[in-house]
Amino acid sequence: MAEKKPKKPAVPRAKMPEQDPDVRRRNFIEVPLGLTPEMAIAEAKRCLQCKKPACVDGCPVSVGIPEFIKLIAENDFSGAANKLWERNALPAVCGRVCPQEEQCEGRCIVGKKGQPVAIGYLERFAADYERKNGIGSVPSVKEKTGKKVAIIGSGPSGLTVAGDLLLKGHEVTIFEAFHKPGGVLVYGIPEFRLPKEIVASEVATLEKMGAKIECNIVVGASVTIDELFEEGYDAAYIGVGAGLPRFMNLPGENLIGIYSANEYLTRTNLMKGYLFPKYDTPIARGKNVVVLGAGNVAMDSARTAMRLGAESVKIVYRRSRDEMPAREEELHHAEQEQIEFVLLTNPTQFFGDENGRLTGMECLKMELGEPDDSGRRRPVPIE
């Protein structure tokens, strides 16, 4: 007898409460406000508890997704947080910034005929509930192995590896070049998308598990890897990320007023440039801002510029909206915040005044040709 297919849940997917766009576009407070316990339980009950969960296959760290969702449905929020911690050192972070639509939620069976279970929302809820209610349970670690590991870089990669190693009973020391741990989580992602207190809380949990964190240490300059091994470390993990920006090598690229997204977001996020002069980090506050590109970093930069007081912010992108690599949620939020998308447009040079300050930009109109190596249609100039 053929097995009956599971019925689609009658309950619609939870809608995340958010700040009003007209209010949030001028502040740095987090945009999504989080699910209530009632909303989380209702959403968790949409999960079909598949025997062979495809969502787990879509998760890079193989979180036990049906298990933690079942615990939420049963009102065991602490249990859900602990289940997450078994495989993921950064549940509150991942619940906010992971591309779930391409990973776990993209594989969700419920999503085949409707909207997938909001796995990311539920992950965030469980982790936030644990933190907000002061429970602060620390994941249990195995008996000490006596092995020491140096982790170079405290970004998402380094912190994740630290969590995994600590659970196995190894001794971990994280070396960070900046004055705060978190890497791109603190200097690259804006406060309105990932509050710094969330990152600090995740880091604090790792410290409670036994991690040691040493900031202002540039491995390779302050200390070498060979010296770390001489100090008794048994292994080293290098998770330094991509530190240098890529430019387009266009005429006028060095004019005053042109920033790499890396510098712009670092000045704003890590050095609190948006609070100048309270924090001595000057940052350009243009009235008319153009951001080149359409990934998540571009959206972060454009939305930051709007919050810094820009009157007009435009995203200039050489392909169409369908090819934009940013998360759909980020595109939607940017449009809600009155950021204009100028599509099928590619810059060719920048113009400046006698003082070397940016005054304008020349662009070409583009059309889409055949797909390139990325699978997206290649933009070509219109003759």
C-alpha angles and dihedrals in degrees: 000000000000116000113249115244114242114260120246111257112256093216113091120234114276115263112224113235110237141183114266108267094231090055101039096049087075100043138059096225115126111275102215110060099200134248123287117237089255092052092047093051092048091049093047090055089061088070112104093208091230117209089224102032111205089191090070090053088055093053114093091214097036097239113192091249101172090046097054092042091052089053091053090050087053091052092249098131095160090052089052091052091050091049089053091050091058089074108011128055092190109045097147090049096045092047087061108037110020114112093242093167089066097038129028098000091043088063097042112127091214087062093061092082102014141358117326123244108277094246094164093052090050093048090052091047095053094047093045093047090055091050100041094048093053094239092130096175112183119223111250115248129208124253113293114272096197091236120131123208128190115210114199111206128024099221124118092287095051094043092049093051089047091055093050093048094046091053088055091054100254123140112246134196119183118205117203126186095206127066094253131045121239105075113206089359089072105025100034109035116064124240092246090062101033117013114219091231088064092056091044090052093051090048091048090055090054089051091051087053088056107270117147117211124199115188129193089038116129106196107217092035109035090034134353128231089243089056090051090055089048088054090060105269113148096201142006129212116203111208103155097141127210105315103173125070124229119234129199097233093231126156110271094021092133096057119128109265097040113110134179110238087240094061095038095053094041092053090049102040111030097027095037094233090168088069095055126172090026085059114037096232110116115205132178114258104196122190092213113036129184122193119196116216136028109237126112091274090055091050090048090051094047094047090047091053090053090052091049089062106268115162093208130021122183131186109212112200131172095216133049128275092263090063096050108124096207119105113272089238090057092048090049093049092048092052091047088054091057097255110154122225114216102193136193088023127125127189118234104177145352128231129212141183129247089279093056095252122142114258106161151346135229119220140183125222113239139199130201120258132173121331118273130211091289091059092245121117111266116245114232128183117260107244 
